[in-house]
Amino acid sequence: DWAFSYCSSLTSIEIPNSVTSIGWSAFSRCSSLTSIICHAENVPETKSSAFNGCPSDMIIYVPINSVALYQATEPWNNYNIVGNNSIIDYDGYSLKFEITSVEPAECEVSGYLGEPTAITIPSSIEIEGIEFSVTSIKGRLNYTEKGGAFEDCSSLTSVEIPNSVTSIGHAAFSRCSSLINITFGDNSQLTSIGVHAFSFTAIASIEIPNSVTFIDEHVFNYCSDLESIVVEAGNTVYDS
């Protein structure tokens, strides 16, 4: 109850999937709160006064499959409910994106539709009229979760990653058995590569940008065609 009430400078907040209830006046009189990202697929039990005094034009981003539930539930339905997912069509395939931050406006590549063979990830996309920078490629937190953004995309042969991407997640390209070419921009801002990110691929060689400061375990496990890894001069640090 009253957790963030009268926080007049609060402009945005991210609510994790683990939240199941929101108490009395939790965000009341947050007069500058213009956006909420709520990851809970099931609508949290929410007291009617939770958003009292919040701006009427506040946008609430929720999981795409839960939009109808939020739109039918008080007091969420008093605000603009937007599906936190955007699908951008390309040549014969589509990339899926999820919003990770609204200030700054950032999103991540979360998956794909179709059977892409070569993809170019954009540096920014537009969702609900707002331009979001593409800053990460989604991974999975543990082995019980669904796969990384492109895991098991067996038709994928090449990927071009823009300078805006700073992280590649756990198993993001794992088991892309035809993947032979990963290209980074000349001014790449990539800083981390997650565990198993490129395992079980057909990569023969790769150049790691000098912006990278962390490479996790087993990134190139079972890459039987791998012959060379070129590390540009910089402060690259390896976990293993």
C-alpha positions, -999 to 999 in steps of 0.1 A, spaced: 0 0 0 11 35 -9 45 22 -21 52 49 -46 24 74 -39 32 111 -44 64 103 -63 58 133 -85 91 129 -104 85 92 -113 80 89 -151 81 52 -158 83 19 -140 88 -18 -149 67 -44 -131 82 -80 -132 62 -111 -140 65 -123 -104 41 -95 -91 7 -109 -82 -8 -80 -63 -7 -42 -62 -19 -25 -30 -40 6 -21 -28 38 -38 5 21 -48 11 47 -75 -14 74 -65 -6 110 -73 24 100 -94 16 130 -116 45 124 -141 40 87 -145 35 84 -183 43 47 -189 43 13 -172 58 -19 -185 40 -48 -168 54 -83 -176 27 -102 -156 7 -124 -180 -20 -128 -153 -34 -94 -143 -21 -87 -107 -49 -83 -81 -50 -45 -80 -68 -22 -56 -90 3 -73 -70 33 -60 -37 20 -73 -34 46 -101 -55 75 -86 -42 108 -98 -19 93 -126 -20 111 -160 -50 101 -180 -28 95 -211 -5 71 -193 4 41 -215 6 6 -200 26 -20 -219 15 -56 -212 22 -91 -227 6 -92 -262 -15 -122 -253 -28 -105 -222 -41 -73 -237 -78 -83 -236 -75 -93 -199 -60 -60 -188 -86 -41 -209 -113 -59 -191 -99 -53 -156 -103 -23 -132 -84 0 -128 -61 -10 -157 -88 -4 -182 -89 33 -174 -56 37 -194 -42 30 -228 -33 -8 -228 -7 -17 -255 7 -51 -263 44 -52 -255 53 -69 -287 58 -57 -323 64 -78 -354 83 -61 -382 80 -78 -416 110 -82 -439 117 -102 -470 99 -135 -464 102 -134 -426 94 -113 -396 113 -103 -365 96 -100 -331 105 -73 -307 97 -66 -270 101 -33 -252 127 -34 -224 127 3 -214 106 34 -222 131 59 -209 153 56 -228 132 39 -254 148 5 -259 137 -29 -271 152 -63 -279 148 -88 -307 128 -116 -291 122 -140 -319 112 -145 -356 84 -158 -378 90 -177 -411 122 -194 -421 148 -167 -426 181 -176 -442 199 -142 -439 188 -114 -416 198 -79 -409 187 -67 -375 177 -30 -375 192 -5 -351 157 9 -343 120 2 -348 88 21 -343 61 9 -318 30 29 -312 46 59 -328 77 58 -306 111 50 -319 129 23 -299 166 15 -301 173 -22 -306 199 -29 -278 198 -66 -272 191 -101 -287 170 -121 -263 183 -151 -245 168 -174 -219 176 -171 -182 179 -209 -176 174 -243 -192 138 -246 -182 128 -215 -203 119 -214 -239 148 -208 -262 168 -178 -272 156 -154 -299 169 -175 -329 176 -208 -312 170 -238 -335 165 -216 -366 181 -243 -388 177 -223 -421 196 -193 -409 230 -189 -426 240 -153 -419 232 -125 -394 242 -88 -394 241 -72 -360 238 -34 -358 260 -11 -337 231 -4 -313 231 -39 -299 250 -41 -266 242 -77 -255 235 -111 -270 217 -134 -246 219 -170 -235 215 -194 -264 204 -166 -287 217 -184 -318 223 -219 -304 216 -248 -326 214 -226 -358 230 -255 -376 235 -237 -409 247 -204 -394 282 -197 -409 285 -159 -408 280 -133 -380 288 -97 -389 291 -68 -365 291 -31 -374 324 -11 -376 314 9 -345 298 -20 -326 287 -12 -290 284 -49 -281 297 -55 -245 285 -91 -236 279 -125 -252 258 -149 -232 264 -186 -224 259 -209 -254 252 -179 -277 267 -196 -308 269 -232 -297 261 -259 -322 265 -236 -352 285 -239 -385 306 -208 -378 341 -212 -392 355 -179 -381 343 -148 -362 357 -114 -353 348 -102 -318 344 -64 -316 368 -46 -292 338 -32 -273 331 -67 -258 341 -69 -221 325 -102 -212 321 -136 -229 303 -163 -209 308 -200 -208 304 -224 -237 297 -197 -263 312 -218 -291 305 -253 -277 303 -280 -304 312 -256 -333 330 -283 -351 338 -261 -381 353 -233 -361 389 -225 -372 396 -190 -359 384 -163 -335 398 -128 -341 397 -106 -311 402 -69 -319 425 -49 -296 406 -37 -266 396 -46 -231 380 -79 -239 376 -102 -208 367 -139 -210 349 -158 -184 360 -191 -199 
